[in-house]
Amino acid sequence: MLSNAWCQPKRGTVCLSTRALRQLFRVGLLCMLFISAALYAGAQTINLEVKNEPLLKALKSVEKQSGYTLIYGKNQLDNTKPVTVSMRNASLQNALNILFRNQQISYYLRDPKFIVVVNKPGLYTSTGTTYTSPDRDVIRGTVTGEDGTPLPGVTIRTTGVSAT
């Protein structure tokens, strides 16, 4: 039984009844329970052993083990490269990073239950659409003349990349 013998109302402290202290204790326990459950759910491990299999097959296995739902376009996985991986106790994030390495598509996790497959920025799709990314590679530096002085108003362009 919880005791509130430390309560001294004459000194300006707030006194809680024994019932209120019990309720506060229960709420604290429930919070700890929910936090530990959330941490456990986020620490899912993936075991995967595939050799020269389609990416979709490997992703379906990850989907089954993780409880996440895979979201992708109708023809989005048609031109992917086969994958060969062997992993034990990998985190979901690491497993997906390995599977999507060297592919023309990428992914992101949405909410706590979806794996969304997306085209990599700057790549052409089968329909000829170009996807651009707000986090483009930035080239920094100073362009100088033969005498070493900076050249004002110089523009640098990368071959095959359109400016937006």
C-alpha positions in Angstrom: 0.0 0.0 0.0 1.3 3.4 -0.9 1.9 5.9 1.9 1.8 9.6 1.7 3.3 10.2 5.1 5.6 12.7 3.5 2.7 15.1 2.8 2.9 18.2 4.9 0.0 20.6 3.8 1.2 23.3 6.1 4.4 23.8 4.1 2.6 24.4 0.8 3.0 20.9 -0.8 0.1 19.3 -2.7 -1.2 16.1 -1.0 -2.6 13.3 -3.1 -4.9 10.7 -1.7 -3.8 7.1 -1.6 -6.3 6.4 -4.4 -4.9 9.2 -6.6 -1.4 7.8 -6.0 -2.5 4.3 -7.0 -4.1 5.7 -10.2 -0.9 7.7 -11.1 1.2 4.5 -10.5 -1.1 2.5 -12.8 -0.9 5.2 -15.6 2.8 5.1 -15.3 2.9 1.3 -15.7 0.6 1.5 -18.7 2.8 4.1 -20.3 5.9 1.9 -19.8 4.0 -1.0 -21.3 3.0 0.9 -24.4 6.5 2.3 -24.9 8.1 -1.2 -24.6 5.6 -2.6 -27.1 6.4 0.1 -29.6 10.1 -0.4 -29.2 9.7 -4.2 -29.6 7.6 -3.7 -32.8 10.2 -1.3 -34.2 13.0 -3.9 -33.6 11.7 -6.5 -36.0 14.3 -8.7 -37.6 14.3 -10.1 -41.1 15.7 -13.4 -42.2 16.1 -13.8 -45.9 17.9 -16.3 -48.1 17.4 -15.9 -51.8 19.6 -16.6 -54.8 19.0 -15.0 -58.2 15.3 -14.5 -57.4 13.0 -11.6 -58.6 13.0 -8.6 -56.3 9.2 -9.0 -55.9 9.6 -12.5 -54.4 12.2 -11.2 -51.9 10.0 -8.2 -51.0 7.0 -10.5 -50.5 9.0 -12.4 -48.0 10.0 -9.2 -46.2 6.3 -8.2 -46.2 5.3 -11.4 -44.7 7.9 -11.3 -41.9 7.5 -7.6 -41.0 3.7 -7.2 -41.2 4.2 -4.2 -43.4 2.2 -3.8 -46.6 4.1 -3.4 -49.9 2.7 -0.6 -52.2 4.0 -0.4 -55.8 2.8 0.5 -59.3 1.5 -2.1 -61.8 4.6 -2.2 -63.9 7.1 -0.7 -61.4 8.9 -4.0 -60.6 9.0 -5.4 -64.1 12.5 -4.2 -65.0 14.2 -4.9 -61.7 17.4 -7.0 -61.4 17.3 -10.3 -59.6 18.6 -10.4 -56.1 20.9 -12.7 -54.2 21.1 -12.1 -50.5 21.6 -14.0 -47.3 20.7 -12.2 -44.1 19.9 -13.2 -40.6 18.4 -10.9 -37.9 18.6 -7.8 -40.1 16.5 -4.8 -39.3 13.8 -3.9 -41.7 15.6 -0.8 -42.8 18.9 -2.6 -43.5 17.1 -5.5 -45.3 15.3 -3.0 -47.6 18.5 -1.0 -48.2 20.2 -4.2 -49.3 17.4 -5.3 -51.6 17.0 -2.0 -53.3 20.8 -1.5 -53.8 21.7 -1.4 -57.5 18.0 -1.1 -58.5 16.4 1.6 -60.5 13.7 2.0 -57.9 13.8 2.9 -54.2 11.4 2.9 -51.3 10.3 4.8 -48.2 8.4 3.7 -45.1 5.1 5.4 -44.6 3.2 5.4 -41.3 4.1 2.4 -39.3 2.8 -0.2 -41.8 3.6 0.6 -45.4 6.6 0.1 -47.7 6.1 2.4 -50.7 8.1 1.6 -53.8 9.1 4.7 -55.8 11.2 5.5 -58.9 14.6 6.9 -58.1 14.8 10.7 -58.8 16.2 11.6 -62.2 15.5 8.3 -63.9 13.3 7.8 -66.9 10.3 5.5 -66.7 8.9 3.4 -69.5 6.5 6.3 -70.3 9.4 8.7 -70.7 8.6 10.8 -67.6 11.5 12.2 -65.8 11.5 12.4 -62.0 13.5 15.1 -60.3 14.5 15.3 -56.7 14.6 18.3 -54.4 17.8 16.9 -52.8 20.0 17.0 -55.9 23.7 16.6 -55.7 25.3 20.1 -55.2 28.5 21.0 -56.8 30.5 23.7 -55.0 33.7 25.3 -55.9 35.3 28.3 -57.6 36.0 28.5 -61.3 39.2 30.4 -62.0 40.9 31.7 -65.1 44.4 30.8 -66.2 45.9 33.4 -63.9 44.0 32.0 -60.9 41.4 34.8 -60.5 37.8 33.8 -60.0 35.6 34.1 -63.1 32.3 35.9 -62.4 28.9 34.6 -63.7 30.1 31.1 -64.7 27.5 28.4 -65.0 28.3 24.7 -64.7 26.1 22.1 -66.4 26.2 18.4 -66.1 25.7 16.4 -69.3 22.3 14.6 -69.4 20.8 16.6 -66.5 18.2 19.3 -67.2 18.1 22.3 -65.0 14.8 22.9 -63.1 
